């Protein structure tokens, strides 16, 4: 099976994350496909549910040399498809493969599968063991990577997220928090009886805007740039003629290496405290929703030097960069497996027109196979 056909077959499988989209298909069908493909390639395969109907697929093969254990990892879930006409009908056009997940990250999955199968069908030199992991839920809570990290370790790991064929050695984290501002419901004609939670939330938003400007004015991290925040969702009130008793804001803070994972809740709590000191009637509750740390690959990690050598041999260069998006590398790295990112070019991450560069699929697979064999 060609790498383009494999990537197309993967795109054709609906694997929308049900934690993001009610009724999402989840990862069962794509896990079944991958398990069959990897068994036919000669790997020993395990399929483990990390939640009901949300499986990881882990394939293992031993090499013929006493080399390092090397792990290839990619996620099988995608974001939703609202606004897309035919998200699961892969289309090849002008050197690109279109469809939901083509870039994020079924193209990368196809490249790592081809690289691993090529290593297995060859002389199995280089790596002492190869582990191929296709994990669930990266687009939401990373249940799959958490489960993988509990059971499996490697000396070197590559996640084939899209990096434009650069080697990703660091990425931002995220910290999501919620603030609920409490008002008092009353008839719209009786201002002395009511307290407007939405207007009070305006003071929170004003301070968040100032904090975001401050974060983005600070010195940039050399790999991943500056920290930032945005207000993701807000709601409140019940009727037009009623003082709103409650307003709720959910915000996301993108974090840099070294920042605490609960920084969003800490900053919201500080803002709420500042407002309440000047307004004793201001009441708010803050809670952390979801957070993941930023990550930097240790600069002495052998995966950097080994993958860079493979990239230079195939591409003529090895670019070391950071990425702004979060990945499962932070989970694998925290568990003791030094991890980098390396994947094909494309565009349209999470958008209505997503695509991956076809030539990059083969180039990515070639570099990864050379890394496995090096």
Secondary structure, 3 states (H helix, E strand, C coil): CCHHHHHHHHHCCCCECCCCCCCCCCCHHHHHHHHHHHHHHCCEEEEEEEECCEEEEEEEEECCCCCCEEEEEEECCECCCCCCCCCCCCEEECCEEECCCHHHHHHHHHHHHHHHHHHHHCCCCCCCEEEEEEECCCCCCCHHHHHHHHHCCCCEEEECCCCCCCEEEEECEEEEEEEEEECECCECCCCCCCECHHHHHHHHHHHHHHHHHHHHHCCCECCCECCEEEEEEEEECCCCCECCCEEEEEEEEEECCCCCCCHHHHHHHHHHHHHHHHCCCCEEEEEEEEEECCEECCCCCHHHHHHHHHHHHHHCCCCEEEECCCCCHHHHHHCCCCEEECCCCEECCCCCCCEEEHHHHHHHHHHHHHHHHC
